[in-house]
């Protein structure tokens, strides 16, 4: 097959529907990555306009530009959009677009999940924008501290938009994190062992794992606060056994890792772009990876440094202050590795490099002020002043926006296949750099003079007028610079000035394909022997186009790729992807109906939405089946591997494992909240304790043992060619027993509206009931698959996936019942 014939055949197989309709049915990572980035930058523009409104309000004392209510909505939406609708989705979009290209694959692990996550992001973000247009946007700050955000002090729907809309958006983040984690670990070019992975892939993997463990505490907090607002369950009301500090703990368990979730992808961009600009390999690859991993771990031990003024015991203050200072060590290792790379190489001061230098100047200042606020006495003075706002912007804008602009200009030729013709970017950089530092250095100054955060106005005698005016002027200079960047990108897309395939002479695999990238990425998949394959083999692009790599001959109109062993990079599975479908957008719309029903209190439509999600999820999975055993597939170059459906560790198993990691973090946060209220909240003990029930506890324990044991027996029976239906029925019975025990716990718990103890038991029981019912539904699905002929002794991937979920339901069911009954016995 000639190269042009191969290209046409692969394009026919992999291409999305033409025109506008293709946006709604595409599952191709290139399309979805572009859509993510475009949508994220749209929200960036909206957030930037809100920032301009804030600075216009604060430019002069006693400003009547916006009243207090509107101003509260403006600064709340500014922070919410920038943190949740711009920063994280920008990382997701960049990773979704780039990872298969730099890893030498044809797509991500779960293309439909990518599309589902994108549409959840769009619909959830749209809910917040609609609220802003209608004048009922969230107004309690982007961290929504109770009791201000509780039903007593915020009775309107504003806070509900934040709680429900952000939870909806975070489905997208969790979906993307699962997608990225499995893709980096399993979907790589043959030969690409972990020590040969591109540095950006390491950063993406670490960030995705942080999302899986950092976002669930916030999701839990949002659920608990919405339950308090909607149904009166008093998790944060001190007089009823709650404690508003529980929200702060849950929020900052997310909020501080969130800073590094934003920084680490930007650091990955720097570690990728900087060596190319300096024309030398990255100095200290292993040290940089170790520093990024260390930073991820340390970031989860720092959340209390946002709570130094809440009455934390002095021993706790000392520990978290020391940990907050220690986090500078891995950050410093990365910075010195980048400086060493510049010293070793010969920096080329082109536009990406200018933004990297802007990052160095800005982020180092933000890091130094971060060390300052890690010192408890200083934090007591600066807390909740404009100094903290300025520090946050130095870290986030300097540590994210400058690197993202560097990456934007670095990969822009890859997006468009064109060279820059106009040269607005250099002038725009100067405006951004000067405008940013004028704005936020002044804000540091006025914060030290005592200006509080989130104030809508101030008096002339406060002495802040001149400084605020300077800050506001700088902010508009910054806005003009960002507008020029967007104009430069638009003009770049409109000019037809073809450029070379690899304009930077980079060594990573994304430059081994034609640009803009074809739908299939690589005509054949490469075999990798080093970290910079294009430098190791300059003829690699031509050889891949000729089909000399793996899977170079399209078969059966399949969308094919392969997976590898995690550590060694040796091929281990052949994967067939699903085609274009509108199922993700329909399912995200039905999911949105669920959240919208909760928001508008239309509770009668909630069961309809749940039933719709179940039906769509059933169809989603059902379409992936086969009724025949595939023989080992020839990948080319004399290599044969089994199809993923024939493996117990299929991609679906890995996806379930990492999704359950996030789920377990949510559950662990729930247990933490229960323990925190029990030991710290002043309104304990409750007026009534749960009465222990040996029957209920025994039923749950027996159901857990039966479901888990029967599922394993079923797997063995199926592997030997026997009939697994009886084992599945026993598994179903065990799951239903767990569901019965959790439902009984919910009905017997003390009145949940009278004390946080009963409310927490209700949530614990509901969590166990939900997962027991989910496991039962999966078992029913598997029974239907067996009856439909979609399983065999060879096709056992689905059995191992269901086993994971059944085991999880059994474990958390036992823990919930033990915790609940232990409280009853202790009374």
TORPA-419744 format. One record per residue (C-alpha): residue number from 0; z, y, x. Coordinates in steps of 0.1 Angstrom, whole numbers, always signed. Layout:
BEGIN
R	NUM	Z	Y	X
...
END
This chain:
BEGIN
R	0	+0	+0	+0
R	1	-10	+34	+14
R	2	+14	+63	+17
R	3	-2	+83	-11
R	4	-4	+54	-34
R	5	+32	+46	-28
R	6	+42	+82	-35
R	7	+24	+82	-68
R	8	+39	+49	-79
R	9	+74	+59	-70
R	10	+70	+93	-86
R	11	+59	+76	-119
R	12	+90	+54	-117
R	13	+116	+80	-108
R	14	+103	+113	-123
R	15	+120	+130	-152
R	16	+103	+139	-184
R	17	+80	+169	-178
R	18	+89	+204	-190
R	19	+120	+217	-209
R	20	+127	+183	-225
R	21	+134	+167	-191
R	22	+165	+188	-187
R	23	+182	+169	-215
R	24	+172	+134	-205
R	25	+172	+135	-167
R	26	+196	+113	-147
R	27	+181	+122	-114
R	28	+206	+136	-89
R	29	+182	+162	-75
R	30	+176	+177	-110
R	31	+213	+175	-119
R	32	+224	+190	-86
R	33	+201	+220	-91
R	34	+214	+223	-127
R	35	+250	+222	-115
R	36	+244	+248	-89
R	37	+225	+271	-112
R	38	+251	+269	-139
R	39	+280	+274	-114
R	40	+263	+305	-100
R	41	+259	+318	-136
R	42	+296	+315	-140
R	43	+301	+331	-106
R	44	+282	+362	-119
R	45	+303	+363	-151
R	46	+335	+360	-131
R	47	+323	+387	-107
R	48	+316	+410	-136
R	49	+351	+404	-149
R	50	+364	+413	-114
R	51	+345	+446	-116
R	52	+362	+453	-149
R	53	+396	+447	-133
R	54	+389	+470	-104
R	55	+375	+497	-128
R	56	+408	+495	-147
R	57	+429	+498	-116
R	58	+408	+525	-98
R	59	+429	+553	-114
R	60	+464	+556	-128
R	61	+469	+555	-166
R	62	+434	+541	-170
R	63	+423	+537	-206
R	64	+393	+515	-197
R	65	+409	+484	-212
R	66	+441	+480	-233
R	67	+468	+455	-222
R	68	+456	+427	-245
R	69	+420	+429	-233
R	70	+430	+433	-197
R	71	+451	+402	-199
R	72	+421	+383	-212
R	73	+399	+397	-184
R	74	+421	+387	-155
R	75	+429	+353	-170
R	76	+392	+346	-175
R	77	+383	+359	-141
R	78	+407	+334	-124
R	79	+398	+306	-147
R	80	+361	+310	-142
R	81	+363	+313	-105
R	82	+386	+283	-100
R	83	+374	+259	-126
R	84	+339	+269	-135
R	85	+325	+281	-102
R	86	+343	+267	-71
R	87	+347	+230	-80
R	88	+313	+227	-99
R	89	+296	+243	-69
R	90	+310	+216	-46
R	91	+300	+190	-72
R	92	+265	+204	-75
R	93	+260	+206	-37
R	94	+273	+171	-32
R	95	+253	+156	-61
R	96	+221	+172	-47
R	97	+227	+164	-10
R	98	+247	+132	-7
R	99	+219	+106	-14
R	100	+196	+126	+9
R	101	+219	+128	+39
R	102	+232	+92	+33
R	103	+196	+78	+31
R	104	+198	+66	-5
R	105	+177	+72	-36
R	106	+204	+83	-60
R	107	+241	+84	-66
R	108	+261	+54	-78
R	109	+261	+62	-115
R	110	+233	+85	-125
R	111	+242	+86	-162
R	112	+278	+95	-154
R	113	+265	+125	-133
R	114	+245	+137	-164
R	115	+275	+132	-187
R	116	+298	+151	-163
R	117	+273	+180	-162
R	118	+270	+184	-199
R	119	+308	+182	-203
R	120	+310	+210	-178
R	121	+284	+231	-197
R	122	+300	+225	-231
R	123	+336	+231	-219
R	124	+326	+263	-200
R	125	+307	+275	-231
R	126	+339	+271	-252
R	127	+357	+296	-229
R	128	+328	+320	-229
R	129	+325	+320	-267
R	130	+363	+327	-268
R	131	+358	+357	-245
R	132	+329	+370	-266
R	133	+350	+367	-298
R	134	+380	+385	-282
R	135	+403	+355	-284
R	136	+400	+344	-247
R	137	+430	+330	-229
R	138	+454	+358	-219
R	139	+484	+341	-202
R	140	+471	+340	-166
R	141	+450	+313	-150
R	142	+482	+293	-145
R	143	+495	+296	-181
R	144	+532	+296	-174
R	145	+555	+286	-203
R	146	+574	+299	-221
R	147	+549	+328	-222
R	148	+521	+304	-231
R	149	+543	+284	-256
R	150	+540	+286	-294
R	151	+567	+312	-297
R	152	+554	+339	-274
R	153	+516	+330	-277
R	154	+511	+320	-313
R	155	+474	+326	-314
R	156	+445	+303	-305
R	157	+439	+320	-271
R	158	+460	+296	-250
R	159	+446	+266	-269
R	160	+411	+276	-257
R	161	+424	+274	-221
R	162	+443	+241	-225
R	163	+415	+223	-244
R	164	+385	+239	-227
R	165	+398	+233	-192
R	166	+408	+197	-200
R	167	+372	+192	-212
R	168	+358	+207	-180
R	169	+380	+184	-159
R	170	+363	+154	-174
R	171	+333	+166	-154
R	172	+354	+169	-122
R	173	+368	+134	-125
R	174	+334	+119	-133
R	175	+319	+137	-103
R	176	+348	+125	-80
R	177	+343	+89	-90
R	178	+306	+93	-85
R	179	+309	+109	-51
R	180	+336	+84	-38
R	181	+316	+53	-47
R	182	+283	+68	-35
R	183	+297	+77	+0
R	184	+315	+44	+4
R	185	+287	+21	-9
R	186	+254	+39	-12
R	187	+244	+46	+24
R	188	+214	+37	+46
R	189	+217	+3	+63
R	190	+234	+6	+97
R	191	+253	+37	+87
R	192	+289	+26	+94
R	193	+318	+49	+87
R	194	+317	+63	+122
R	195	+280	+72	+119
R	196	+284	+90	+85
R	197	+273	+127	+85
R	198	+303	+149	+86
R	199	+295	+165	+52
R	200	+299	+130	+37
R	201	+334	+127	+51
R	202	+344	+160	+37
R	203	+329	+151	+3
R	204	+347	+118	+3
R	205	+381	+133	+11
R	206	+376	+161	-15
R	207	+366	+136	-42
R	208	+397	+115	-35
R	209	+418	+147	-37
R	210	+403	+155	-71
R	211	+411	+120	-83
R	212	+448	+125	-73
R	213	+452	+162	-77
R	214	+436	+169	-111
R	215	+456	+144	-133
R	216	+489	+164	-131
R	217	+472	+194	-145
R	218	+456	+174	-172
R	219	+490	+160	-181
R	220	+505	+194	-182
R	221	+477	+207	-204
R	222	+482	+177	-228
R	223	+520	+182	-230
R	224	+517	+220	-236
R	225	+490	+215	-263
R	226	+512	+189	-280
R	227	+541	+214	-279
R	228	+519	+241	-294
R	229	+502	+219	-320
R	230	+530	+195	-331
R	231	+562	+211	-318
R	232	+571	+185	-292
R	233	+595	+205	-270
R	234	+586	+196	-234
R	235	+591	+231	-221
R	236	+617	+245	-245
R	237	+651	+246	-228
R	238	+672	+246	-259
R	239	+656	+213	-270
R	240	+658	+194	-237
R	241	+626	+207	-221
R	242	+622	+229	-190
R	243	+595	+254	-183
R	244	+598	+245	-146
R	245	+582	+212	-154
R	246	+549	+230	-161
R	247	+552	+247	-127
R	248	+557	+215	-109
R	249	+528	+198	-127
R	250	+505	+228	-123
R	251	+512	+233	-86
R	252	+510	+195	-79
R	253	+474	+203	-88
R	254	+472	+240	-77
R	255	+480	+237	-41
R	256	+457	+207	-33
R	257	+432	+227	-53
R	258	+431	+253	-25
R	259	+420	+226	-1
R	260	+398	+209	-26
R	261	+379	+242	-25
R	262	+382	+247	+13
R	263	+372	+213	+25
R	264	+337	+211	+11
R	265	+331	+246	+26
R	266	+344	+232	+59
R	267	+320	+203	+55
R	268	+291	+229	+52
R	269	+303	+246	+84
R	270	+306	+214	+103
R	271	+270	+206	+92
R	272	+254	+239	+97
R	273	+272	+253	+127
R	274	+260	+226	+152
R	275	+224	+231	+141
R	276	+227	+269	+146
R	277	+243	+263	+180
R	278	+218	+235	+189
R	279	+244	+211	+200
R	280	+264	+182	+184
R	281	+297	+189	+167
R	282	+325	+189	+192
R	283	+353	+164	+184
R	284	+337	+146	+154
R	285	+366	+121	+153
R	286	+392	+148	+156
R	287	+376	+169	+128
R	288	+376	+139	+105
R	289	+412	+131	+113
R	290	+422	+168	+107
R	291	+405	+168	+73
R	292	+423	+136	+63
R	293	+456	+150	+75
R	294	+450	+183	+56
R	295	+444	+163	+25
R	296	+476	+144	+28
R	297	+497	+175	+37
R	298	+483	+195	+9
R	299	+501	+173	-16
R	300	+535	+181	+0
R	301	+533	+218	-3
R	302	+533	+226	-40
R	303	+569	+239	-41
R	304	+560	+268	-18
R	305	+545	+285	-49
R	306	+580	+282	-65
R	307	+603	+296	-38
R	308	+617	+322	-62
R	309	+625	+298	-90
R	310	+660	+287	-78
R	311	+650	+257	-56
R	312	+679	+244	-35
R	313	+680	+257	+0
R	314	+673	+223	+15
R	315	+642	+220	-5
R	316	+632	+256	+5
R	317	+636	+246	+42
R	318	+615	+214	+38
R	319	+586	+230	+20
R	320	+586	+260	+42
R	321	+583	+238	+73
R	322	+556	+217	+56
R	323	+537	+249	+47
R	324	+537	+260	+83
R	325	+527	+226	+95
R	326	+495	+226	+75
R	327	+482	+252	+99
R	328	+479	+224	+126
R	329	+450	+204	+111
R	330	+433	+236	+100
R	331	+436	+249	+135
R	332	+421	+217	+149
R	333	+390	+222	+128
R	334	+387	+259	+137
R	335	+390	+252	+174
R	336	+364	+223	+171
R	337	+340	+249	+156
R	338	+348	+274	+183
R	339	+343	+248	+210
R	340	+309	+239	+194
R	341	+298	+275	+197
R	342	+311	+277	+232
R	343	+293	+245	+242
R	344	+260	+254	+225
R	345	+238	+285	+222
R	346	+244	+301	+188
R	347	+214	+314	+171
R	348	+224	+345	+150
R	349	+202	+337	+120
R	350	+214	+343	+84
R	351	+235	+310	+80
R	352	+252	+318	+113
R	353	+261	+353	+102
R	354	+279	+339	+71
R	355	+297	+314	+93
R	356	+310	+343	+115
R	357	+320	+361	+83
R	358	+340	+330	+74
R	359	+358	+329	+108
R	360	+369	+365	+105
R	361	+380	+363	+69
R	362	+396	+329	+67
R	363	+417	+333	+98
R	364	+432	+364	+83
R	365	+439	+345	+51
R	366	+455	+317	+71
R	367	+477	+341	+89
R	368	+490	+357	+57
R	369	+494	+321	+44
R	370	+518	+314	+73
R	371	+536	+347	+64
R	372	+542	+337	+27
R	373	+553	+302	+39
R	374	+584	+320	+53
R	375	+609	+321	+25
R	376	+625	+355	+30
R	377	+590	+372	+32
R	378	+578	+352	+2
R	379	+608	+365	-19
R	380	+597	+400	-11
R	381	+559	+396	-16
R	382	+560	+371	-45
R	383	+539	+383	-75
R	384	+526	+413	-57
R	385	+490	+423	-50
R	386	+497	+410	-14
R	387	+495	+374	-28
R	388	+464	+382	-48
R	389	+448	+395	-16
R	390	+459	+364	+4
R	391	+444	+341	-22
R	392	+411	+359	-21
R	393	+410	+358	+17
R	394	+415	+321	+16
R	395	+392	+313	-13
R	396	+364	+338	-8
R	397	+365	+337	+30
R	398	+371	+299	+30
R	399	+345	+291	+3
R	400	+320	+318	-6
R	401	+310	+327	+30
R	402	+304	+290	+39
R	403	+286	+284	+6
R	404	+262	+313	+13
R	405	+256	+299	+47
R	406	+248	+265	+32
R	407	+227	+282	+5
R	408	+204	+298	+31
R	409	+205	+267	+53
R	410	+193	+243	+25
R	411	+172	+268	+6
R	412	+140	+257	+24
R	413	+149	+221	+13
R	414	+153	+232	-23
R	415	+120	+251	-25
R	416	+98	+238	+4
R	417	+93	+275	+14
R	418	+103	+299	+41
R	419	+120	+333	+34
R	420	+95	+361	+33
R	421	+118	+390	+24
R	422	+148	+399	+45
R	423	+173	+412	+20
R	424	+199	+385	+31
R	425	+209	+402	+63
R	426	+216	+436	+46
R	427	+234	+418	+18
R	428	+257	+400	+43
R	429	+267	+434	+58
R	430	+275	+448	+23
R	431	+295	+416	+14
R	432	+315	+416	+46
R	433	+324	+453	+46
R	434	+330	+454	+8
R	435	+352	+424	+8
R	436	+375	+435	+37
R	437	+378	+471	+23
R	438	+387	+456	-11
R	439	+413	+431	+0
R	440	+428	+447	+31
R	441	+437	+476	+8
R	442	+451	+452	-17
R	443	+474	+437	+10
R	444	+486	+472	+18
R	445	+493	+482	-18
R	446	+511	+449	-24
R	447	+534	+456	+5
R	448	+541	+490	-12
R	449	+553	+471	-42
R	450	+524	+469	-67
R	451	+528	+439	-89
R	452	+501	+415	-99
R	453	+486	+415	-134
R	454	+496	+450	-143
R	455	+471	+469	-164
R	456	+481	+504	-152
R	457	+504	+524	-130
R	458	+518	+559	-127
R	459	+505	+585	-102
R	460	+540	+589	-87
R	461	+539	+553	-76
R	462	+518	+563	-46
R	463	+491	+537	-51
R	464	+463	+558	-64
R	465	+443	+564	-32
R	466	+446	+528	-20
R	467	+435	+514	-54
R	468	+405	+537	-55
R	469	+395	+526	-20
R	470	+399	+490	-31
R	471	+378	+495	-62
R	472	+350	+512	-42
R	473	+349	+483	-18
R	474	+347	+459	-46
R	475	+316	+475	-60
R	476	+300	+474	-25
R	477	+308	+437	-25
R	478	+293	+433	-59
R	479	+261	+450	-48
R	480	+259	+427	-18
R	481	+262	+396	-39
R	482	+236	+409	-63
R	483	+212	+413	-34
R	484	+218	+377	-23
R	485	+209	+365	-58
R	486	+178	+388	-57
R	487	+169	+374	-23
R	488	+171	+338	-36
R	489	+150	+346	-67
R	490	+123	+363	-45
R	491	+124	+333	-22
R	492	+116	+310	-51
R	493	+88	+332	-63
R	494	+70	+336	-30
R	495	+45	+309	-20
R	496	+51	+309	+17
R	497	+51	+272	+29
R	498	+74	+263	+57
R	499	+78	+233	+80
R	500	+96	+202	+68
R	501	+125	+207	+92
R	502	+127	+244	+99
R	503	+161	+242	+117
R	504	+153	+211	+138
R	505	+183	+194	+123
R	506	+191	+157	+129
R	507	+203	+146	+95
R	508	+183	+126	+70
R	509	+178	+152	+43
R	510	+151	+167	+65
R	511	+132	+133	+68
R	512	+115	+138	+34
R	513	+89	+161	+20
R	514	+103	+194	+6
R	515	+110	+201	-22
R	516	+124	+166	-24
R	517	+105	+140	-44
R	518	+124	+123	-73
R	519	+128	+92	-52
R	520	+139	+109	-20
R	521	+126	+83	+5
R	522	+95	+62	+1
R	523	+114	+35	+20
R	524	+150	+35	+30
R	525	+159	+41	+67
R	526	+179	+20	+91
R	527	+204	+42	+109
R	528	+216	+37	+145
R	529	+233	+71	+151
R	530	+248	+102	+135
R	531	+216	+122	+139
R	532	+187	+99	+130
R	533	+160	+125	+133
R	534	+170	+133	+168
R	535	+172	+96	+177
R	536	+138	+89	+162
R	537	+115	+119	+156
R	538	+88	+97	+141
R	539	+112	+85	+114
R	540	+98	+106	+85
R	541	+63	+93	+90
R	542	+74	+57	+93
R	543	+95	+59	+61
R	544	+65	+74	+43
R	545	+44	+44	+54
R	546	+69	+21	+38
R	547	+83	+7	+71
R	548	+119	+9	+59
R	549	+137	-10	+32
R	550	+124	-12	-4
R	551	+91	+3	+6
R	552	+71	-17	-20
R	553	+79	-7	-57
R	554	+84	-38	-79
R	555	+86	-42	-117
R	556	+88	-4	-122
R	557	+125	-7	-112
R	558	+145	+22	-99
R	559	+159	+4	-69
R	560	+183	+10	-41
R	561	+208	-9	-21
R	562	+245	-8	-13
R	563	+262	-15	+20
R	564	+295	-29	+33
R	565	+320	+0	+34
R	566	+330	-3	+71
R	567	+300	-17	+89
R	568	+271	-4	+68
R	569	+254	-38	+65
R	570	+234	-42	+32
R	571	+252	-63	+6
R	572	+238	-57	-29
R	573	+205	-48	-46
R	574	+209	-22	-74
R	575	+186	-14	-103
R	576	+193	+20	-119
R	577	+189	+29	-156
R	578	+160	+52	-165
R	579	+159	+86	-182
R	580	+180	+88	-214
R	581	+196	+114	-237
R	582	+227	+93	-241
R	583	+248	+114	-217
R	584	+242	+147	-235
R	585	+248	+131	-269
R	586	+280	+115	-257
R	587	+292	+147	-241
R	588	+285	+165	-274
R	589	+305	+139	-293
R	590	+333	+143	-267
R	591	+331	+180	-273
R	592	+335	+175	-310
R	593	+368	+157	-303
R	594	+381	+186	-283
R	595	+367	+212	-307
R	596	+384	+194	-336
R	597	+417	+196	-317
R	598	+412	+233	-309
R	599	+403	+243	-345
R	600	+430	+220	-360
R	601	+403	+200	-379
R	602	+422	+168	-374
R	603	+402	+149	-400
R	604	+372	+149	-376
R	605	+391	+136	-347
R	606	+388	+99	-358
R	607	+351	+105	-364
R	608	+346	+118	-329
R	609	+367	+89	-314
R	610	+345	+64	-333
R	611	+314	+82	-321
R	612	+325	+80	-285
R	613	+333	+43	-288
R	614	+299	+35	-304
R	615	+281	+55	-277
R	616	+301	+40	-249
R	617	+293	+5	-263
R	618	+256	+13	-263
R	619	+259	+29	-228
R	620	+272	-3	-213
R	621	+252	-28	-235
R	622	+219	-14	-223
R	623	+228	-24	-187
R	624	+228	-62	-193
R	625	+204	-89	-183
R	626	+199	-124	-198
R	627	+185	-140	-166
R	628	+200	-147	-132
R	629	+181	-127	-105
R	630	+172	-145	-73
R	631	+182	-128	-41
R	632	+160	-97	-37
R	633	+139	-91	-6
R	634	+146	-56	+7
R	635	+119	-57	+34
R	636	+123	-62	+72
R	637	+131	-99	+65
R	638	+164	-91	+46
R	639	+175	-106	+13
R	640	+206	-97	-7
R	641	+219	-106	-42
R	642	+216	-83	-72
R	643	+248	-62	-81
R	644	+251	-81	-114
R	645	+258	-113	-94
R	646	+287	-98	-75
R	647	+324	-96	-84
R	648	+326	-63	-65
R	649	+298	-45	-82
R	650	+294	-7	-82
R	651	+310	-7	-117
R	652	+340	-24	-103
R	653	+344	+2	-76
R	654	+339	+30	-101
R	655	+366	+15	-124
R	656	+390	+11	-94
R	657	+387	+48	-85
R	658	+389	+59	-121
R	659	+420	+39	-125
R	660	+433	+57	-94
R	661	+431	+89	-113
R	662	+446	+73	-143
R	663	+475	+59	-123
R	664	+482	+94	-109
R	665	+483	+107	-145
R	666	+508	+80	-154
R	667	+529	+86	-123
R	668	+530	+123	-131
R	669	+542	+114	-166
R	670	+570	+93	-152
R	671	+578	+121	-128
R	672	+581	+145	-157
R	673	+604	+122	-176
R	674	+627	+118	-145
R	675	+626	+156	-139
R	676	+637	+164	-174
R	677	+664	+138	-174
R	678	+679	+150	-141
R	679	+672	+187	-141
R	680	+667	+200	-176
R	681	+699	+216	-189
R	682	+696	+204	-225
R	683	+705	+167	-217
R	684	+718	+143	-228
R	685	+698	+141	-260
R	686	+716	+138	-294
R	687	+703	+102	-298
R	688	+691	+75	-275
R	689	+665	+48	-281
R	690	+681	+16	-293
R	691	+671	-12	-270
R	692	+651	-40	-287
R	693	+649	-73	-268
R	694	+622	-85	-293
R	695	+600	-55	-286
R	696	+605	-57	-249
R	697	+599	-95	-249
R	698	+567	-91	-269
R	699	+554	-65	-244
R	700	+563	-86	-214
R	701	+548	-118	-228
R	702	+516	-99	-238
R	703	+513	-86	-203
R	704	+517	-120	-187
R	705	+494	-136	-212
R	706	+466	-111	-210
R	707	+465	-109	-172
R	708	+469	-147	-167
R	709	+443	-156	-194
R	710	+418	-131	-179
R	711	+420	-147	-145
R	712	+417	-182	-161
R	713	+386	-169	-179
R	714	+370	-157	-146
R	715	+376	-191	-130
R	716	+362	-209	-161
R	717	+331	-187	-161
R	718	+326	-192	-124
R	719	+325	-230	-128
R	720	+300	-228	-157
R	721	+325	-234	-185
R	722	+329	-215	-218
R	723	+351	-185	-213
R	724	+355	-175	-250
R	725	+389	-192	-255
R	726	+404	-174	-225
R	727	+390	-141	-237
R	728	+407	-147	-271
R	729	+440	-153	-254
R	730	+435	-122	-233
R	731	+428	-102	-265
R	732	+460	-116	-281
R	733	+480	-105	-250
R	734	+465	-70	-251
R	735	+473	-67	-288
R	736	+509	-78	-281
R	737	+512	-49	-256
R	738	+498	-26	-282
R	739	+523	-38	-308
R	740	+552	-32	-284
R	741	+541	+3	-275
R	742	+534	+12	-312
R	743	+569	-1	-321
R	744	+584	+21	-293
R	745	+566	+51	-307
R	746	+580	+45	-342
R	747	+615	+38	-331
R	748	+618	+67	-307
R	749	+643	+94	-316
R	750	+628	+124	-336
R	751	+603	+138	-311
R	752	+605	+174	-324
R	753	+642	+176	-320
R	754	+645	+168	-283
R	755	+622	+163	-252
R	756	+636	+128	-248
R	757	+621	+116	-280
R	758	+589	+135	-273
R	759	+585	+119	-239
R	760	+590	+84	-253
R	761	+564	+92	-279
R	762	+539	+102	-252
R	763	+548	+72	-230
R	764	+543	+48	-259
R	765	+510	+65	-269
R	766	+497	+62	-234
R	767	+505	+25	-233
R	768	+491	+20	-268
R	769	+458	+37	-259
R	770	+453	+16	-228
R	771	+462	-17	-245
R	772	+437	-9	-273
R	773	+411	+1	-247
R	774	+416	-32	-229
R	775	+413	-51	-262
R	776	+381	-33	-270
R	777	+367	-43	-236
R	778	+376	-79	-242
R	779	+359	-78	-276
R	780	+328	-63	-258
R	781	+329	-91	-233
R	782	+331	-117	-260
R	783	+300	-102	-275
R	784	+283	-103	-241
R	785	+291	-139	-237
R	786	+278	-147	-272
R	787	+246	-127	-265
R	788	+238	-146	-233
R	789	+244	-117	-210
R	790	+268	-136	-187
R	791	+266	-168	-167
R	792	+284	-185	-138
R	793	+264	-162	-115
R	794	+265	-130	-136
R	795	+302	-123	-134
R	796	+304	-86	-125
R	797	+316	-76	-160
R	798	+344	-101	-159
R	799	+359	-85	-128
R	800	+356	-50	-143
R	801	+374	-60	-175
R	802	+401	-78	-154
R	803	+409	-45	-137
R	804	+414	-27	-170
R	805	+434	-56	-185
R	806	+457	-57	-154
R	807	+462	-20	-156
R	808	+471	-21	-192
R	809	+495	-49	-185
R	810	+512	-32	-156
R	811	+517	+2	-173
R	812	+527	-15	-205
R	813	+555	-33	-187
R	814	+566	-1	-169
R	815	+567	+19	-201
R	816	+587	-6	-219
R	817	+611	-10	-190
R	818	+616	+27	-185
R	819	+621	+33	-222
R	820	+645	+4	-227
R	821	+664	+12	-195
R	822	+672	+46	-210
R	823	+684	+29	-242
R	824	+706	+5	-222
R	825	+720	+33	-200
R	826	+732	+52	-231
END
